[in-house]
Amino acid sequence: MSEHNRNETAKLAQGAKWVIRQLLLEVESRGTEIELFDAVPGGYVIFYRLLQGNEAVVEEFAQKLSIGKTGNRLEVQHG
């Protein structure tokens, strides 16, 4: 996980941070790299751009981790 992505996830709510980091680990282990940006401070929403690999991998693991995905917007379930 890049320092940039670590810093972006650190802005999120505690529970969201761990779920997004799990997503990163899963997709990176499958040759897909994303860059995170515009994390909502203390929140559950973050955006990403695909740097390399397959978008379908991001979609698959977002679904498995119950992360809502709309375009490049990721929202961790909460409440």
Backbone torsions as a table, in degrees:
resi	resn	phi	psi	omega
1	MET	NA	130.2	-178.1
2	SER	-71.1	157.1	176.8
3	GLU	-60.7	-39.0	178.2
4	HIS	-58.7	-49.9	-179.0
5	ASN	-65.6	-35.3	176.9
6	ARG	-62.8	-42.6	178.9
7	ASN	-66.5	-38.9	178.4
8	GLU	-66.0	-45.2	-179.0
9	THR	-66.5	-29.2	179.7
10	ALA	-62.9	-21.0	179.6
11	LYS	-74.9	-22.7	-174.8
12	LEU	-75.0	167.0	171.1
13	ALA	-58.9	152.3	-174.3
14	GLN	-51.0	-52.4	-178.6
15	GLY	-63.1	-39.8	-179.5
16	ALA	-66.4	-38.3	-179.7
17	LYS	-56.4	-46.7	-176.6
18	TRP	-69.7	-35.4	179.3
19	VAL	-68.8	-43.6	179.7
20	ILE	-66.2	-38.3	177.4
21	ARG	-64.8	-35.9	175.9
22	GLN	-64.2	-41.9	176.1
23	LEU	-57.7	-46.6	179.3
24	LEU	-57.5	-47.0	-179.4
25	LEU	-61.2	-42.8	-179.0
26	GLU	-64.5	-47.4	-176.5
27	VAL	-71.2	-36.6	179.1
28	GLU	-65.0	-34.8	179.3
29	SER	-69.7	-10.9	178.5
30	ARG	-112.6	22.4	173.8
31	GLY	75.4	19.0	179.1
32	THR	-114.0	134.9	-178.7
33	GLU	-124.6	130.1	176.6
34	ILE	-123.6	153.7	175.2
35	GLU	-115.4	126.6	-178.7
36	LEU	-89.4	150.5	176.1
37	PHE	-159.2	164.6	176.9
38	ASP	53.7	44.1	174.4
39	ALA	-63.8	138.0	175.6
40	VAL	-79.6	114.9	-177.0
41	PRO	-56.9	125.5	-179.0
42	GLY	70.7	11.1	-174.5
43	GLY	-111.7	-159.8	-172.5
44	TYR	-125.8	9.4	-175.8
45	VAL	-120.1	138.4	176.3
46	ILE	-150.0	154.2	179.9
47	PHE	-113.1	160.4	179.9
48	TYR	-145.5	161.5	169.3
49	ARG	-126.6	140.4	178.8
50	LEU	-78.8	120.9	179.4
51	LEU	-95.5	-36.7	179.6
52	GLN	-161.1	150.8	177.3
53	GLY	102.9	-152.2	-169.6
54	ASN	-118.4	125.6	177.7
55	GLU	-57.8	-33.1	-179.2
56	ALA	-61.0	-30.6	178.0
57	VAL	-66.2	-42.5	177.9
58	VAL	-62.3	-45.8	179.8
59	GLU	-60.2	-44.8	-178.6
60	GLU	-59.6	-49.2	-175.8
61	PHE	-78.4	-26.6	172.2
62	ALA	-61.3	-45.0	179.8
63	GLN	-64.1	-45.3	-179.3
64	LYS	-62.2	-31.6	-179.0
65	LEU	-95.0	9.2	-179.5
66	SER	58.0	40.8	175.5
67	ILE	-98.8	125.2	175.7
68	GLY	-70.7	131.1	-179.0
69	LYS	-127.8	120.3	175.1
70	THR	-128.6	108.7	-174.7
71	GLY	62.0	-121.3	179.6
72	ASN	-104.2	17.3	179.7
73	ARG	-100.4	128.6	177.5
74	LEU	-114.8	133.7	177.8
75	GLU	-131.5	120.0	178.6
76	VAL	-78.4	133.9	177.7
77	GLN	-63.4	140.4	-179.9
78	HIS	-151.7	170.0	176.5
79	GLY	90.1	NA	NA
